[in-house]
Amino acid sequence: MRQPTAGVSASHSTEIGFLLGLLVGEGHFGGDGRQPQVTLRMHVRHEHLFRWIMSTFPGGRLYGPYNHGGRRYYQWMARGSYLADVIAPLVATHIDLLDDYASSRFRAMCEQYSLRPFAGSGTAGSGTAGSGTAGSGSPAAADRT
C-alpha cells in the first residue's frame, strides 16, 4: 500500500482516486509563466461536482460560471502552497496511475516551475504548509497535526 501524501489520509482513497481521474481526463497541468497551476474546466452542468471538490479539497479556488464562445463552464484551480504541498505530492504519489500524456505534462510542470513533489514525504516545493483547515474532515486536512 502506498504511503499517504502529507496532509491526506489514506482512508480517503476513493476521493483521491476520483480527483486524480478528473485531473487526468479533464484537467490541465501547466502554469501562467510565473507560477504553476492545475486547472479543471467543465460545463456548468457539473456544478455539483465542483462543489464536492471544494468541500473535499478545500485549498483550491473555484471560478465562474463563465460564458465564453458559446460555452458555459466553471474552472477549479490549484496554485501556490496548496498545489506545492498537497496536490502535487498527491499526484506524484500516484504517478504510476496516470497515462503517459498526463504524467509527462505533470512532470513538465514540476520541472518548469521547480516543484519537487517526488522528494519524499513532508512538504514539497518551496511553499508553506497546506491551505486545508485542520479538523474539517476533508482528505486535504485529515491527519494534520
Secondary structure, DSSP 4 states (H G I P E B T S, - for coil): -PPPPTT--GGGHHHHHHHHHHHHHHEEEEE-SSSEEEEEEEEGGGHHHHHHHHHHSTTSEEEEEEEETTEEEEEEEEEHHHIIIIIHHHHHHTGGGS-HHHHHHHHHHHHHTT--TTS-SS--TT--S-SPPTTS-STTTTT--
